Amino acid sequence: MAFELPDLPYAYDALGPYMSAETLEFHHDKHHMAYVSKGNELAEAAGMADKSLDEIMKASFGSNAPLFNNAGQHFNHIHFWKWMKPNGGGTSLPGALQSAIDSDLGGYDKMRADFIAAGVGQFGSGWAWIAVKDGKLEIMKTPNGENPVVHGATPILGCDVWEHSYYIDYRNARPKYLEAFIDSMVNWDYVAELFEATR
């Protein structure tokens, strides 16, 4: 099952002023495309070209770092584009998701602060996450292309904190990028859809 680059679900300039068209063009057309191309090449070499993306991630984690990194980043980015939308963010979340955030993560404000702290505190490249593990929401962070799937959890929201995700727009101000992401870009409907699928 070959990796394929998905189309962006919005125009390059649709997330402005929080994420520029230049960032999206570089990030989607160059970086994500590179994970797709290299991932296909490495999956073929490992005899896994017919496996699903989840199977490839799980099989290569800890045993084939180059393949895992490209497969993991492909998975992460497929969702990353959908985790954002024009006029996103806001504190009014779909009901069941809001209830889970209240009970598991201490409410919206605490979740927001902890999610931003996870992204700021990820040394070097990586991701900040809200994931479902053992039926409860957790805030997680992972290095490089790693994601909650390989730790027995299901990600429902992730923010890419690799520099290519924000440097054009925010330079080294990663906290400002994370604030803009959660306040103005998150597609809470997609987060809720993924959350519902775990119940």
Steps between C-alpha positions, in 0.01 A plus 500: 500500500703794370517822697332789319517872566148620587374832368478779755135537611520881447688755290864580582404843630193383698669486841638852492605698689586212736673277243619646172456365148881480479515274807223273371656472155840404643357276770244312290656501152862448603526348849193274496571400139853397604359269773266344243773441239762372744242297694390317184860428407587367848176300537573332167857418610370355830243280323213694658359678195170310529452578872277775643656816640416392858657157441816657356532743794457227760728250323782750438493678841823419681631280219520710182539866597513649146179323395327578829593869488354544151191287566438673834535844347267405215237385752548812714465736205195330346323602821685828558344663191153392622570615857498857367235706324434863411345684796582207727564489872256645748390375840162362393569128449261221396322362810655157564849630428450793738377261773808279457733803510328615819523161671839376372702817439361746758298716260574704188740755656715234667499285186607802292784588741620139528484442122705816433747401775542154342582658163735759649667236716568256215876543456589517132258367240180320588130525572254595776188285528164438658450124483261240634666227705309241702179696442634830635643815342869570557735778393818352352809611312723293276834557326552514124240296307382294796131506588261359762404203278828322580437558872159332499301822473283666234584861414201733461699826470864564414712807439820478300781680684773432244650837402379468141144521636542849642838662431396701192212659695620506862880462480605345832180596688361148535264598789331765280450241223344253745270769637390594147448131416267425793325839509447562129569193284377179669217318324313383812240321285769268363641450851149407621456259207823317591400502868158348421671223302690392814189461714 
